[in-house]
Amino acid sequence: MKIIHTSDWHLGQNFMFKDRKKEHAEFLDWLLELIKKESVDALIIAGDIFDTISPPNYALKLYYSFLARVSSTTACDTVIIGGNHDSVSTLNAPKGILKALNVHVTGGISNDISDEIIVLTNSFGKPGAIICAVPFLRDRDIRKSIAGETCKEKSKALIDGIKNHYALAKDAALKKRAEIVDKNGTKIPILATGHLFTEGSKINADEGIRDIYVGTLGHVSLSTFPNEFDYVALGHLHQPQKIGGNNHIRYSGAPIPLSFSEAGNEKQVICISFEENNEKPGITTFIIPEFQKLRRARGSLDEVIDQLKAFRLETPQKSIWVEVSILEKKWRPDIESIINDLAQELSLDILALKNLKTSQDKRFKKTSPSETLDNYTPKAVFEKRVEKEGPLEDGMKEELMHAFNEIMNSVNQNMGKPHENP
């Protein structure tokens, strides 16, 4: 049984006024060919298929076209879970039709945990794996709000709710496996999905990940995932990584870089293979081609000029998007024209131009003609505003930040705010 794990496609993303349609189309073409070449039995997409709850028409077309091509040209099942960027209703609306194409969708939780339990067949038409297709667990779905709760009490209730949900999914999967074993005597593996933060996971400082759980960022422990799970396919973080040294608990990462912090990083999908009488799955990673070059140039004006020339030598005749960060003792008024003229000569797209000399305590003062408040996240602005108040009573800053996070969390979940880059 071969299963591919991917996540965080963010179809429909607008990256500094550049759409990603071409990159996503090329990735989906590449993924389909990989599924065919490796004779993959199932594909797991662990959330954030879209970048917003109201994806543009071209993103929906890419999505449905890909699912139709997988169904018509392969014997591969597809399992899709909703992420924090996805609309539950958008994903769930066509699930009845998609099921006829061997596409199984869990946009959000339902009242029946068995709705998340999916049995997949192998190339011989026999049950080959059980997947606990756990979607992004929204705060309101798993925790009751109680007046007067402290931050710690809310956090504990949320974590307990997540852990309890996985325990229920595990019990339902074991029950389903027992029914299958009774019929054909085969013990089949159990996998689970998730779209969340886990302890020990890593992100870049400006990766653009939202605080999806108020006050509990990074607090979902590994004990949340029962030992009965043979593999846990995680989404939400853009860097591929295994968690806590566990080979079977992994983030696949996003297939294309979603911020300049990911420029030049290798992207991958994960292939999990289950063989009979083998207790541990075999795991292989496949490196995704870099469909759009993203590069960072950083240093003095002369150093940046040399780097820009090197980018073009490294990648002749291909589009390159560049973030430029200049560190000069004094910001010269002609810096932008020098960089832009060179970029035009080298056919480079400069998407951001920053002045690095600004100290942390002056970070919100305008330091170059192109700098705007859009360069910063709402959270960063609010933190700076809180700092400006001076010393606060014990616990006051924590309460203020918690209240702000709770508001932003509600806005993001209810309105589907587009992906941010802090």
C-alpha positions as CSV (number, residue, x, y, z in Angstrom):
1,M,0.0,0.0,0.0
2,K,1.5,3.3,-1.1
3,I,0.2,6.6,0.2
4,I,1.4,10.1,-0.6
5,H,1.2,12.9,2.0
6,T,1.0,16.5,1.0
7,S,-0.5,19.7,2.4
8,D,-0.8,23.5,2.4
9,W,-1.3,24.0,-1.3
10,H,-2.9,27.5,-0.7
11,L,-4.5,27.6,-4.1
12,G,-5.5,31.1,-5.0
13,Q,-2.7,32.8,-3.1
14,N,-1.7,36.3,-4.1
15,F,1.9,36.8,-3.2
16,M,2.9,40.5,-3.2
17,F,0.4,41.1,-6.1
18,K,1.7,38.1,-8.0
19,D,-0.7,35.1,-8.4
20,R,0.6,31.6,-8.1
21,K,-1.6,30.0,-10.8
22,K,1.3,28.9,-13.0
23,E,3.3,27.4,-10.1
24,H,0.3,25.5,-8.7
25,A,-0.6,24.1,-12.2
26,E,2.9,22.9,-12.7
27,F,3.0,21.3,-9.2
28,L,-0.3,19.5,-9.8
29,D,1.0,18.2,-13.2
30,W,4.2,17.0,-11.5
31,L,2.2,15.4,-8.6
32,L,-0.1,13.5,-11.0
33,E,2.9,12.1,-12.9
34,L,4.5,11.0,-9.6
35,I,1.2,9.2,-8.6
36,K,1.3,7.3,-11.9
37,K,5.0,6.5,-11.9
38,E,5.0,5.2,-8.3
39,S,1.6,3.4,-8.6
40,V,0.3,5.2,-5.6
41,D,-2.8,3.8,-3.9
42,A,-3.9,6.9,-2.0
43,L,-3.2,10.6,-1.7
44,I,-3.6,12.6,1.5
45,I,-4.0,16.4,1.4
46,A,-3.7,17.6,5.0
47,G,-5.5,20.9,4.9
48,D,-5.2,24.4,3.5
49,I,-6.1,23.4,0.0
50,F,-7.1,27.0,-0.6
51,D,-5.7,30.2,0.7
52,T,-9.0,31.7,1.7
53,I,-12.6,30.6,2.3
54,S,-13.6,32.4,-0.9
55,P,-11.1,31.1,-3.5
56,P,-11.0,32.6,-7.0
57,N,-12.5,30.7,-9.8
58,Y,-9.2,29.7,-11.3
59,A,-8.2,28.0,-8.0
60,L,-11.4,26.0,-7.9
61,K,-10.9,25.0,-11.5
62,L,-7.3,23.8,-10.7
63,Y,-8.6,21.8,-7.7
64,Y,-11.5,20.0,-9.5
65,S,-9.5,19.4,-12.7
66,F,-6.7,17.8,-10.7
67,L,-9.1,15.5,-8.8
68,A,-10.9,14.5,-12.0
69,R,-7.5,13.7,-13.7
70,V,-6.4,11.6,-10.7
71,S,-9.7,9.7,-10.8
72,S,-9.7,9.1,-14.6
73,T,-6.1,8.2,-15.1
74,T,-5.2,6.3,-11.9
75,A,-6.6,3.9,-9.3
76,C,-5.6,6.3,-6.6
77,D,-8.0,7.3,-3.8
78,T,-7.8,10.9,-2.5
79,V,-8.4,12.0,1.1
80,I,-8.9,15.7,1.8
81,I,-9.2,17.4,5.1
82,G,-10.1,21.0,5.8
83,G,-7.4,23.4,7.1
84,N,-7.8,26.7,9.0
85,H,-7.7,28.6,5.7
86,D,-10.4,26.5,4.1
87,S,-14.2,26.9,4.2
88,V,-15.9,23.8,5.5
89,S,-18.9,24.4,3.3
90,T,-16.8,25.0,0.2
91,L,-15.0,21.7,0.7
92,N,-18.0,19.7,1.8
93,A,-20.6,20.9,-0.7
94,P,-19.5,18.5,-3.6
95,K,-18.4,15.6,-1.3
96,G,-21.2,13.4,-2.5
97,I,-20.2,13.8,-6.1
98,L,-16.5,13.6,-5.4
99,K,-17.0,10.3,-3.6
100,A,-18.0,8.8,-6.9
101,L,-14.5,9.8,-8.1
102,N,-12.9,8.0,-5.0
103,V,-12.3,11.4,-3.4
104,H,-13.1,11.5,0.4
105,V,-13.6,14.9,1.9
106,T,-13.7,15.9,5.6
107,G,-14.1,19.7,5.6
108,G,-14.9,19.9,9.3
109,I,-16.1,17.7,12.2
110,S,-19.6,16.3,12.3
111,N,-21.7,14.8,15.1
112,D,-20.6,11.3,14.2
113,I,-16.9,10.4,14.5
114,S,-17.3,7.5,12.1
115,D,-17.7,10.1,9.3
116,E,-13.9,10.7,9.7
117,I,-13.0,7.0,9.4
118,I,-12.1,6.0,5.8
119,V,-11.1,2.6,4.6
120,L,-8.9,2.6,1.6
121,T,-8.3,-0.3,-0.8
122,N,-5.0,-1.5,-2.2
123,S,-4.1,-2.4,-5.7
124,F,-5.7,-5.9,-5.2
125,G,-9.0,-4.3,-4.2
126,K,-8.7,-5.3,-0.6
127,P,-8.7,-3.0,2.5
128,G,-5.2,-1.6,2.7
129,A,-5.4,1.2,5.3
130,I,-7.7,3.0,7.6
131,I,-7.4,6.8,7.8
132,C,-8.7,8.9,10.7
133,A,-9.4,12.0,8.5
134,V,-9.3,14.5,11.3
135,P,-9.7,18.1,9.9
136,F,-8.7,21.4,11.5
137,L,-10.4,21.3,14.9
138,R,-11.9,24.8,15.4
139,D,-12.1,26.1,18.9
140,R,-15.9,26.5,18.9
141,D,-16.2,22.8,17.8
142,I,-14.3,21.2,20.6
143,R,-14.5,23.6,23.6
144,K,-17.4,25.2,25.4
145,S,-16.9,28.8,26.3
146,I,-17.4,29.5,30.0
147,A,-17.7,33.0,31.4
148,G,-14.9,34.0,33.7
149,E,-12.4,31.4,32.4
150,T,-8.7,32.3,32.6
151,C,-6.3,32.0,29.7
152,K,-4.8,28.9,31.2
153,E,-8.3,27.3,31.7
154,K,-9.3,28.0,28.1
155,S,-6.0,26.6,26.8
156,K,-6.4,23.4,28.9
157,A,-10.0,22.9,27.8
158,L,-8.9,23.3,24.1
159,I,-6.0,20.9,24.4
160,D,-8.2,18.4,26.2
161,G,-10.8,18.7,23.5
162,I,-8.2,18.0,20.7
163,K,-6.8,15.1,22.6
164,N,-10.3,13.6,23.3
165,H,-11.2,13.9,19.6
166,Y,-8.2,11.9,18.5
167,A,-8.9,9.3,21.2
168,L,-12.5,8.9,19.8
169,A,-11.1,8.7,16.2
170,K,-8.6,6.0,17.3
171,D,-11.4,3.9,19.0
172,A,-13.6,4.2,15.9
173,A,-10.7,3.1,13.7
174,L,-9.8,0.1,15.9
175,K,-13.5,-1.0,15.8
176,K,-13.5,-0.7,12.0
177,R,-10.2,-2.7,11.8
178,A,-11.7,-5.4,14.0
179,E,-14.6,-5.8,11.7
180,I,-12.2,-6.1,8.7
181,V,-9.9,-8.6,10.5
182,D,-13.0,-10.7,11.3
183,K,-13.7,-10.9,7.6
184,N,-10.3,-11.6,6.0
185,G,-7.8,-12.0,8.9
186,T,-5.7,-9.1,7.7
187,K,-4.4,-6.5,10.2
188,I,-4.2,-3.2,8.3
189,P,-2.4,0.0,9.3
190,I,-4.2,3.0,10.8
191,L,-3.2,6.5,9.8
192,A,-4.4,9.9,11.1
193,T,-4.4,13.4,9.7
194,G,-4.1,16.7,11.5
195,H,-3.9,20.4,10.8
196,L,-2.3,22.0,13.9
197,F,0.9,23.0,15.7
198,T,2.8,20.3,17.7
199,E,5.4,20.6,20.3
200,G,8.9,20.6,18.9
201,S,7.8,21.9,15.5
202,K,9.9,24.6,13.8
203,I,8.9,27.6,11.7
204,N,10.8,30.6,10.3
205,A,10.3,33.9,12.0
206,D,8.4,35.3,9.0
207,E,6.8,32.2,7.7
208,G,3.3,33.7,7.9
209,I,1.7,31.0,10.1
210,R,-1.4,32.1,12.0
211,D,-2.0,31.5,15.7
212,I,-4.8,29.1,15.0
213,Y,-5.3,28.2,18.7
214,V,-5.5,31.2,21.0
215,G,-2.9,31.1,23.8
216,T,-1.8,27.6,22.9
217,L,0.5,28.1,20.0
218,G,2.8,25.1,19.8
219,H,1.3,23.4,22.8
220,V,-0.3,20.3,21.1
221,S,1.8,17.5,22.6
222,L,2.8,14.3,20.9
223,S,0.7,12.4,23.4
224,T,-2.3,13.8,21.6
225,F,-1.7,11.1,18.9
226,P,-2.4,7.6,20.2
227,N,0.3,4.9,19.8
228,E,-2.1,3.0,17.6
229,F,-1.5,5.4,14.7
230,D,1.1,3.9,12.3
231,Y,1.5,7.3,10.6
232,V,0.3,10.8,11.3
233,A,0.0,13.1,8.2
234,L,0.2,16.7,9.5
235,G,-0.5,20.0,7.8
236,H,-0.3,23.8,8.7
237,L,3.5,24.2,8.8
238,H,5.3,25.1,5.6
239,Q,8.6,23.4,6.4
240,P,8.8,19.6,6.0
241,Q,9.8,18.0,9.3
242,K,9.4,15.0,11.5
243,I,8.3,15.7,15.1
244,G,10.1,14.7,18.3
245,G,12.4,12.4,16.4
246,N,9.4,10.3,15.4
247,N,9.7,9.1,11.8
248,H,6.0,8.4,11.5
249,I,4.7,11.9,12.7
250,R,5.5,14.4,9.9
251,Y,4.6,17.6,8.3
252,S,5.0,17.4,4.5
253,G,5.4,21.2,4.2
254,A,4.0,23.4,1.5
255,P,4.8,22.4,-2.1
256,I,5.8,26.0,-3.1
257,P,7.4,28.7,-1.0
258,L,4.7,30.9,0.6
259,S,7.0,33.6,1.8
260,F,10.6,34.8,1.2
261,S,11.7,33.0,4.4
262,E,11.3,29.8,2.4
263,A,13.3,31.1,-0.6
264,G,15.6,28.4,-1.9
265,N,14.3,25.7,0.5
266,E,13.7,22.2,-0.8
267,K,10.0,21.3,-1.0
268,Q,8.8,17.7,-0.9
269,V,6.0,15.2,-0.7
270,I,6.2,12.1,1.4
271,C,5.5,8.6,0.3
272,I,4.5,6.0,2.9
273,S,4.7,2.3,2.0
274,F,3.1,-0.4,4.1
275,E,4.2,-4.0,3.4
276,E,2.6,-7.1,4.8
277,N,4.1,-8.4,8.1
278,N,6.2,-5.2,8.4
279,E,5.3,-3.3,11.6
280,K,6.9,0.0,10.5
281,P,6.1,1.9,7.3
282,G,8.8,2.6,4.7
283,I,9.1,6.4,4.1
284,T,10.5,8.0,1.0
285,T,10.6,11.7,0.2
286,F,10.3,13.1,-3.3
287,I,11.8,16.6,-4.0
288,I,9.4,19.0,-5.8
289,P,11.0,21.0,-8.6
290,E,11.3,24.8,-8.0
291,F,8.7,26.1,-10.4
292,Q,9.2,29.8,-9.5
293,K,12.6,31.1,-8.2
294,L,12.4,33.2,-5.0
295,R,15.6,34.7,-3.8
296,R,16.8,37.1,-1.0
297,A,19.5,39.6,-1.5
298,R,20.9,41.1,1.7
299,G,23.8,43.4,2.7
300,S,25.3,46.6,1.6
301,L,24.4,48.2,-1.7
302,D,27.5,46.8,-3.4
303,E,26.9,43.3,-1.9
304,V,23.3,43.3,-3.0
305,I,24.3,44.3,-6.6
306,D,26.7,41.4,-6.7
307,Q,24.0,39.0,-5.4
308,L,21.5,40.1,-8.0
309,K,24.0,39.5,-10.8
310,A,24.7,36.1,-9.3
311,F,21.0,35.2,-9.3
312,R,20.8,35.8,-13.0
313,L,24.0,33.8,-13.7
314,E,22.7,30.9,-11.6
315,T,19.3,30.9,-13.4
316,P,19.5,32.3,-16.9
317,Q,16.3,32.9,-18.8
318,K,13.9,32.2,-16.0
319,S,11.6,34.4,-13.9
320,I,13.1,35.3,-10.5
321,W,11.2,37.1,-7.7
322,V,13.6,38.9,-5.3
323,E,13.4,40.4,-1.8
324,V,16.1,43.1,-1.3
325,S,17.3,44.1,2.1
326,I,19.8,47.0,2.2
327,L,22.1,47.7,5.1
328,E,23.7,51.1,4.7
329,K,24.8,53.6,7.4
330,K,22.8,56.2,5.6
331,W,19.8,55.6,3.3
332,R,20.7,57.2,0.0
333,P,17.8,58.6,-2.0
334,D,19.1,56.9,-5.2
335,I,19.3,53.4,-3.8
336,E,15.8,52.4,-5.1
337,S,16.5,53.7,-8.6
338,I,19.9,51.9,-8.7
339,I,18.3,48.6,-7.7
340,N,15.3,49.0,-10.0
341,D,17.5,49.9,-13.0
342,L,19.7,46.9,-12.4
343,A,16.7,44.6,-11.9
344,Q,15.3,45.8,-15.2
345,E,18.6,45.1,-16.9
346,L,18.8,41.6,-15.5
347,S,15.0,40.9,-15.9
348,L,14.5,40.4,-12.2
349,D,11.2,41.2,-10.4
350,I,12.0,43.1,-7.1
351,L,8.9,42.4,-5.0
352,A,10.2,44.0,-1.8
353,L,12.9,46.5,-0.9
354,K,13.8,47.1,2.7
355,N,16.2,49.1,4.8
356,L,17.9,46.9,7.4
357,K,19.6,49.7,9.4
358,T,16.5,50.5,11.4
359,S,16.8,49.4,15.0
360,Q,14.2,47.3,16.7
361,D,12.8,50.2,18.7
362,K,12.3,52.2,15.6
363,R,10.9,49.4,13.4
364,F,7.6,51.2,12.7
365,K,9.1,54.4,11.5
366,K,9.2,54.9,7.8
367,T,12.8,54.3,6.7
368,S,12.5,54.2,2.9
369,P,10.1,55.6,0.4
370,S,8.6,52.1,-0.3
371,E,8.0,51.1,3.3
372,T,4.4,50.9,4.5
373,L,2.5,49.5,7.4
374,D,1.6,46.6,5.2
375,N,5.1,45.2,5.9
376,Y,3.9,44.3,9.4
377,T,1.2,42.0,10.8
378,P,-1.6,43.3,13.1
379,K,-0.1,41.3,15.9
380,A,3.3,43.0,15.6
381,V,1.6,46.4,15.6
382,F,-0.5,45.6,18.6
383,E,2.6,44.2,20.5
384,K,4.4,47.5,19.8
385,R,1.4,49.5,21.0
386,V,1.3,47.5,24.3
387,E,5.0,48.1,24.8
388,K,4.5,51.8,24.4
389,E,2.2,51.8,27.5
390,G,5.3,51.1,29.7
391,P,5.3,48.8,32.7
392,L,1.9,47.0,33.2
393,E,0.5,45.2,36.2
394,D,1.4,41.5,36.6
395,G,-0.4,39.4,34.0
396,M,-1.9,42.4,32.2
397,K,0.2,42.0,29.1
398,E,-0.7,38.3,28.9
399,E,-4.4,39.1,29.2
400,L,-4.2,41.9,26.5
401,M,-2.4,39.6,24.1
402,H,-4.8,36.8,24.7
403,A,-7.8,39.1,24.1
404,F,-6.2,40.3,20.9
405,N,-5.4,36.8,19.7
406,E,-9.0,35.7,20.5
407,I,-10.4,38.6,18.4
408,M,-8.0,37.8,15.4
409,N,-8.8,34.1,15.7
410,S,-12.5,34.8,15.4
411,V,-12.0,37.1,12.5
412,N,-9.8,34.7,10.6
413,Q,-12.1,31.7,11.1
414,N,-15.3,33.5,10.4
415,M,-14.2,35.7,7.5
416,G,-11.4,33.6,6.0
417,K,-8.8,36.4,5.9
418,P,-6.2,35.8,3.2
419,H,-2.7,34.4,4.1
420,E,-0.5,36.8,5.9
421,N,3.3,37.3,5.8
422,P,4.4,38.9,9.1
